[in-house]
C-alpha cells in the first residue's frame, strides 16, 4: 500500500458514546508542552498555553540554527471516554513536508495544518529557514473546523518531529472535549 499515511484507527472509535455536535463543544487544553528539543537544530523553542474567555490558546516560537528541508512526523492520539475506557484514535508516521504541501488530501490533518497556517507568521513550507523566528500566535482549535460529531472525553497526543532520522522536537498535548451546556 503506497499512501502518504499509514493510520491505525480503532474500530471502537465509530461506536463512541454520546457524540455532541461540534458547535456545542469546547476544546480545553490542560497541557501543551514542548518536552524536548534538540539544541543543535534549534536556537530557541518554546510554547505557552493560556486560558482566556473559557478558551485555550497557545503561543509558540522557534528559531532554527540551520535550514531544515526534511521532516518526518510521528503522532499518536489516545482518547478516554467518560467511563475511562481508553482508545487509540490514531498512530501515524508521515513525511511532514509532503503533508504541508498536500494537507488538503487528508481531512483529519488538514484541520491542524489549516489552523496552524491561520495563526503562523510565515508560510509553513519546507525548507524551514535558519535564523528566522517562526511564531504561532493565539492558536486554538476552532470547533467549527472539527468533524461534525465529537465525543465528550479526554485526549492526549504525542507528536514527534524528526530530521535526518534524529528526534528534533516532541510535543505532548492533553485536554478534553467538553459539552458547552
N, C-alpha and C positions, 0 to 999 in steps of 0.2 A: 504494500500500500504506500504509494508515493504522494503524501499530502503534507501540507505545512504543519499541521498539528496532529499529534497522537494524544488523544484525550481518554482518560479513564473516567467514566461517569457512572455513578451508582444508579442501578435501576430503581432504587427506592426514592431517588430524587423526584421521580414522576409522581409518586404517591405521598408527597409531603402533606401533612395535615394542616388545615386551617390557612390556606393561602389567602392573602389580602391583596386587594388592588393596589398597585404601586403608588398611586396618588394619595392613598390613605396610610402610607408608610413613612417612617423616618428612619434614616440610616444614622446610627450613632457609633462613632469610633471611640473605643476606650483606650486604644493604643495604636500608634502609627510610628514605628521606631526603625531607624537605620541601625541595625545591630552590629554591622561590620562594614568597613570599607577599607580597601587596600591602599595604603599610603603611597605606594609607588605609581599608582594610577591617578588618585585624587589628591589635589592640592588641599581641597576643603569639601566637606559634605556634611549636611545637617538637615534635620526636619523638626518642625514644631507642630504639635497638634493643639488646637484650641477650640473651645466651645463658645458659641455666640448665638443668641436668639434660638435656643433649643436645636442648634445645628452644629455639626462637626466640620471643622475646616483644617486644612493642612497647608503649611508653607514649607517648601523645601528649596535647597540650593546646593549647587556643586560646581566646582571648578576642576577641570582635568589637567594633569601635568603633561599629557601628550594626546594627540589625536587618537580617537578610538573609532575604528571603522568596522569592527566585527563584534557583535554582541549576541551571546546565547542566553536564553532565559529559561529558568525552571520555576514554575509556580504551582502551588497546591492550595486548595481551599477545603477546609473542613467546616461542617455545619452541625450544630446541635439543635434539635427540636426542643420545644419547651419541656418535654419529658426526659431530657438529657440523652436521648438516643443520638449517637454520632454517625454522621455520614460523610463520605468523601465526595465532594461536589466535582472537583477536577484535580488532576495531577498531570501537568503538561510541560513539555520542553519544546522550545521553538527558537528559530532564528529571529532575534529581536529587530534587526534591521529590515528583514523581509516583512515582519509584522507591521512596522511603521509605514512601509510602502503599500501594503495590501490589507490593512486592518478592516476595510470595508467588506472583506470576504468572510469574516468570522464575526457573527453578531455579538457574542459574549465579549470578546476582547476589543471590538470596535467601541463598546461603551466606554472602556477605560481610555483608549487612545484618543477618542474624540474629546473626552472630558479633560485629559491632560493637556491636549493642544489648546483648548479654550483658555486655560489658566497659565500656560507657559509663556515665557518672554522671548522664545525663539522657536523656529520651525524644528520640530523633533524628527530629524532625519540623520542617517549616517552619511559620512563620518561625523561624530561629535568632535568639536574643536577644542584644542588645548587653550588654556588661559582665557576662556570665555566663562562668564558667570551665568550659568543656566539657573533659572528660578521658576518655581511653581508657586503662584500666589493665590491664597484663598480658595484652594482646591476643595471641592466637595463632590460627593456622588449625588447627582440630581435624580430624584426618584422617577421623574418622567422619562429618563433615559433607560431605566431598568426594565426587565421583562414585565409584562402587564400584571402577572400574579407572583407575589413574593411571599414566602412563608415567614411567619414570626419565628425568631430564634437567634442564636448567637453564631458567629463565624470567626474563623482565624485563617489568614492567608500568610504564607511564607513565599516570598519571591526573591530569587537569587539571580544576579546578573554576572555573566562570565565573559571574559575577553581573553583570547588566546588560551582557552581552556583553564584559566585561573579565575577563581572566585574574586570578583571585584567589589560587590556590594550585596547585602542581604537586608530586606525589609520584612518586618513582622507587623502584621496588622490584626487587631482584634476589635470586634464590635458586635452590634446587634441590629436586627431589623425589628422595629417596634411599630405596632399599630398606633396611629395618632389618637384614637379615641380612648 
